[in-house]
Amino acid sequence: MLQTVLLLVAVVQVCHGAACVDSNVQTCLQALEPVARNLNRTAIPGDTTLSVQVNVTFDAEKKDISICCKDYSYPAKTFNLNPLSSDLALAADTFTMPAVEFKSDGTLMVCHGAACVDSNVQTCLQALEPVARNLNRTAIPGDTTLSVQVNVTFDAEKKDISICCKDYSYPAKTFSLNPLSSDLALAADTFTMPAVEFKSDGTLMGKYYTLLMVDPDVPFPTYGTDARPLQHWLIINMMDGNITSGHTVNGYRGPRPPNQSPHYYFYLLYEQQSLMDNNTPFKYNGSCSSTCLFDVSAFRTENNLTLVGLNWMVSANDAYVNNSYVQSGSRTPKDVCQWTPGYADPCPTSTAAILLSKTVLCILIMSLAAAVINI
């Protein structure tokens, strides 16, 4: 009898919902793999080998619905998906976003946002290096080996903007850049200076650092190119990795892409061999301003700088950018709004406004007619 119970327990401990009861995730995944392959779905290659368990949990609220001459009631419930079960998952119970958890017998601690979950920074950097090199950017040498993690965190305020015949609202949010994500960083959310933190498995003490932010995707070659990008931020002589200890050559300027193509914005951290003269960076600017056509390669090599940390974001033109151009007087509404659907100069009057104006006009005419009759 005891042997039967133990066997039953062993079977139960394969999969319970989407989460294993025991700690051996691989036991669950080995049971799931052949079933997944036999579904013969394009999204699941025939040689799929799973290493991470995906637990999906729904917390469904009670719903009462009247439709098709009938009343329906769906009770509140909390449940995990079980791919090995033949039960249907009701749409009513899975309509809202679930909680998703990942579980592995190995490690999942590669990168979470721009900050590692574990203390081994090198794990994060090793995941970032090949992606950075494959971008094929002049600012990132092909032999780059990173040793410092650059965490960039924005604390964006709520913004309400009216531009191009439309109203836009950007909610307040706090977020860290994740260079391994495909998400765009809105210019509206990255317009003000972020908090920047450096993290290393080694030591940052006793060394000077330079932080440089550039946009190599400027659409006007007189202002910036991949080889000589537009400079958005430059701080030199940061001691011990403390950004507040450095000398600010050029203050932070948020993204303002004037065209519809997404722009990369790189945050480059260099280790200096010695203290740098405050005027040295100006030698590498183009003639147009103190920020345009910055010669990144010459700046790095001639000052013996080593790229040790890196982060980036991809941003695109949005309503906030267009509004900033109009407010500064550098561009006209017609110029910045030409790509916006529904834009016209002047802005079209809404149907509600037309009806309201007609109603007001009718009331005025009727009032005038009544006054004439009374006369």
Secondary structure, 3 states (H helix, E strand, C coil): CHHHHHHHHHHHCCCECCECCCCCHHHHHHHHHHHHHCCCCCCCCCCCCCCCEEEEEEEECCEEEEECCEEEEECCEEEECCCCCCCCCCHHHCCCCCEEEEECCCCCCCCECCECCCCCHHHHHHHHHHHHHCCCCCCCCCCCCCCEEEEEEEEECCEEEEECCEEEEECCEEEECCCCCCCCCCCCCCCCCCEEEEECCCCCCCCEEEEEEEECCCCCCCCCCCCCCEEEEEEEEEECCCHHHCEEEECCCCCCCCCCCCEEEEEEEEEECCCCCCCHHHHHCCCCCCCCCCCHHHHHHHCCCEEEEEEEEEECCCHHHHHHHHHHCCCCHHHHCCCCCCCCCCCCCCHHHHHHHHHHHHHHHHHHHHHHHHC
